[in-house]
Amino acid sequence: MYKQLFAAALFAAFVFAGTPASAADDDEQSGQKKKITVIVNDESAQVAVSDSTDAAQEVRDAAAKAEEEIAEAAQEAKDQAQVAVEEAKDAADDAKEEAREAAEQAREDAQEALEEKGHSGGGILGLQTVWLNTKPFKDLVAKESSLRGKDFDFGSRPMVMLGMGGMHEHPSGYRGGVTIWGGYRSYQSDEFGKVAGDSTTHDSVTVLRVIPAYFGYTMDKAFHFSRFSVNLGGMLGGGAYIVQKKDYDLDESETFVSTNGDGSNDTQNDYGAWSAAPFFAWEVRAGMGVELAPVFHVGIEGFALFTYAPEGFGVATGDFVTVNPGVRLKLIFGKAG
């Protein structure tokens, strides 16, 4: 537009310049030229301002559009992030549900396996070696008037005990049962002089026969590995230390006992003197077993037998506690190993 206006102004100037006139006309024409020039300049300025305004508006429109695009991009990114979070949450829930179902299935399978195995049990024959704590017997010798001053070699040799019992095993591996054990050991004193009724001194010895016996209820947990098993458990029960005291004259034969009146001396025809110390018993043990046949197992255990005798062998000795370690061999007849 401003180019057309500029061309029209030039054309008008050329027309006025080519027409002869007087000096007044020249002045008038000069004034008109000036007016045209001012008009043209004003139009140019207006055109320039208009162009600047249009350019500014275009910039504002571009900025607004850019803001809208940025907002749309941000909203799109937010929506995508929200979708990703929801998908991750769904995946976690699915994984959790699958794990729960797998655990439930495993529990059901284990329960079915236990039910298929069923309950089992068996009888037990056992042989155990026990390092018996002999302190109660030493105290008995020291405090009992009929034994005081006599020397006994209690030593540290173990005692052999025999036992039997039975047990019942739950499919979960827990076992319950009963057991009874007994053993025997004799201790002989050094020789000492004994005055008989005719004032004759005889060489004599005193023999103490110790019979520990106990019974109890057993509890175990077994862990099975094919034909091999490991068990941990214990026992609660009670029993007694039974002691027989008897004197023997060494001047008389003690090797043979009189039978059918053969005339040999028999000084073993009495039962001597007896004493007993009842006790509470508890045991802890650990062992292993091997299945040799479906209904025959062999097991070995290490154990510690604790006893508490609240009254000991009587008022003279008082109460006592003992700890007796040992090793046990078991033959199990039945399905429990």
PyMOL commands that set and color helices and strands:
alter all, ss='L'
color gray80, all
select helices_A, chain A and resi 2-18+23-117+135-143
alter helices_A, ss='H'
color red, helices_A
select strands_A, chain A and resi 120-130+159-169+174-183+185-188+192-195+201-225+228-249+273-293+296-309+320-334
alter strands_A, ss='S'
color yellow, strands_A
deselect
rebuild
show_as cartoon
